[in-house]
Amino acid sequence: MKQEPTIEFDRDEFLKDRRDTLLSLDVAKMRAYAKKWGARVPSSDGMCLWSMHMARTVCFDLPDGERDLSSDWLSLHRPDGTLRLL
């Protein structure tokens, strides 16, 4: 059976970076985070912001109010970050 390679990293640093980045809602900061940790992010800023809000709704180390804010934001915005017409 082929053994998968392991990746060693500082878990605490990763979690702090993730929390700080998601709390910032800053697309440029998200792109820097993704480059540092080898993650992929959408190429469009609108979709990147939408994905950040989506991630915030399930990131349980964020305050409830922040998760709720993102849930509300998602209910009003399309995946490309534009407003929904209600």
N, C-alpha and C positions, 0 to 999 in steps of 0.2 A: 504494500500500500504506500502510495506516494505521500510524503509528509509535507504539509504546507509550511512555507517559510514563516517565521515569526518576526514581528516588528517590535522593537523595543522603543518605548517613549515614556516620557514623564506624564503619567496619568493626571496628576494634580495640575500641572501646567496646562495640559490639554483642556481640562474641564474649566479652569479659570479663563483661558483664552476664549473658549466657546461661550461661556456666560457673558463675558465682557463684550464680545462681538455681537451676540444676539441682543443684549440690552441696548447697545448703541444704535441699532437699526441703520448703520452706516454701510452702504454698499461697498465703498472703497476698503473699509476695514474688513468686510467679509471676504473680499477678494484677496487681501493680504493674509488673512487667516487660512483661507483655502490653499494658497500657495505654500504657506509654512507647513501645513499638516497634510498636504497631498490630497485634498478634497476637490471635487468638481463643483462648480457653480454655473448657473445659467449665464449665457453671454449677454443677454439684455438686462439692463438695470431694473426694469420693471418686474421681470420674472425673478430676478435675484431677490428683490425686496419681498415679493410675494412668498418666495420659498423661505426667507428668514422668518416671516410672520408664521408660516406653517410650522416651522421648527419650534418656534417659541411656544406654540400651543401644547406641545408634548414634552417640553423640557422642564421637568419637575423641580429642578434646582433654581428656577426663576420664581419670583414672587407671583402669587395668584393674580394680582392686579395686572401685571405685565402680560400674563397668558391670556387673561380676559380681554385686554386691550387688543391683542393680536387677533383673537377670535372675532371680536367686533369688526376690526379692520378687514379681515377676510370676508366677512359677510357683505361688505360694501364694495369690494374690489375684485376685478377679474384677475386671473393668473398673470396677466401682463402688467398689473399694477394700475390699470385704468379703472375709473369708477363704473359700477354697474348702474344701469338705468332701472329704477324700481317701478 
